[in-house]
Amino acid sequence: MGQEYQQLVDRLAQKKTGEQQDGVEVVIKPVPDRTESGVLDPRVFEVMMQQQQDSSPAGPFSLEAARAGMGWINTDLTTTDITTEDIMIPSAEQSIPARIYRPRSTELLPVVVYFHGGGFFGGTLEPVEHPCRLLAERANVVVISIDYRLAPEHPFPAGLNDCFTAVKWVYEQADELGINRAQLAVAGDSAGGNLATVCALLDREQQTEMIQYQVLLYPVVNLAALPTDDFNWHLDAYEMNENREFLEGIVTALEDTDGLLNRLYLQGTTDVQDPHVSPLFSDKLAGLPEALIITAEYDYLRLEGEAYGRKLARAGVKTKRIQYNGMDHAFIEKLGQYPQAEDCITEIANGLKKRFATTQPTGG
């Protein structure tokens, strides 16, 4: 990491306070080396230009190609010894692979159960390996990353069942895992953010009350982007003051015009407005755990993340949203390359520390 990179990280870290918007504490992080608004971060621009040069013309959708194109080689930024252990979580359906990241500690630590992104049909533990390791270090928590089953081979609710089974197992095995079951959080990016908040919904519906904090990184919360009384997707919501055509391409990259996710993930098993698929349609958000929502300025999913934050706050859930200006979707995977990715992990760590500073360990 060069000196210049570190300066950008430091600059982002200075922006800590936000303002209340519709009951949500909103912190907007600027592009650290640009003063104008409505502009893409120069590092994102560089990556995008490179990808455009390398990409072949888009043909019909190929599952193999889509899966192969996911994830990004990123950097391990940890400076202490974080141990890694691959485990299998028992499940009635089939065992669930998972990976545990653990800082050195003699005390019971909080735990974060993490779900990777990938549109419910792709993604692996690898792209989020270094973000999970860094989170374990900076928050001093045990992070357990879950390799849930993917569609279309395993349509809804297989992946969700794996995620919730994993949460229950972690909670029940707290003593063996050396964690404090009173300090359990869920986190996930994109589709994983959906799975994290739906696990929180299930936790409250089933009155298991295991989850105390939820971290949703640019989550999918409205699978078909259907309008609600509080959400209506429109391009005008994005400020674009240069490279407009280029920015529009980035913003609309995730637009699912032909219902692909619905076909792959749901396969007719359930309605796209089911709250366990699209939690923005839930009317049972009251009593959900405190939420931290991360959004990227030039992400198609930003507006639904904003709407979900407002709806959580209206239901009385303490909610904070941090927006990274100039960023696009999935920026957390550019750890070590985008200073925003590192700052984001630090912010999540700060949120976890703050949330769990007050809870005392409970007996088993």
Secondary structure, DSSP 8 states (H G I E B T S, - for coil): --HHHHHHHHHHHH----EEETTEEEEEE--TT--SSS---HHHHHHHHHHHHH-----S--HHHHHHT----------S-EEEEEEEE--SSS-EEEEEEEE--SS-EEEEEEE--STTT---SSTTHHHHHHHHHHHT-EEEEE----TTTS-TTHHHHHHHHHHHHHHHTHHHHTEEEEEEEEEEETHHHHHHHHHHHHHHHTT-----EEEEES---STT----SS----GGGS---SSHHHHHHHHGGG--TT-HHIIIIITTSS-TT-TTT-GGG-S--TT--EEEEEEEEE-TTHHHHHHHHHHHHHTT--EEEEEEEEEETTGGGGBTTBHHHHHHHHHHHHHHHHHHSS------
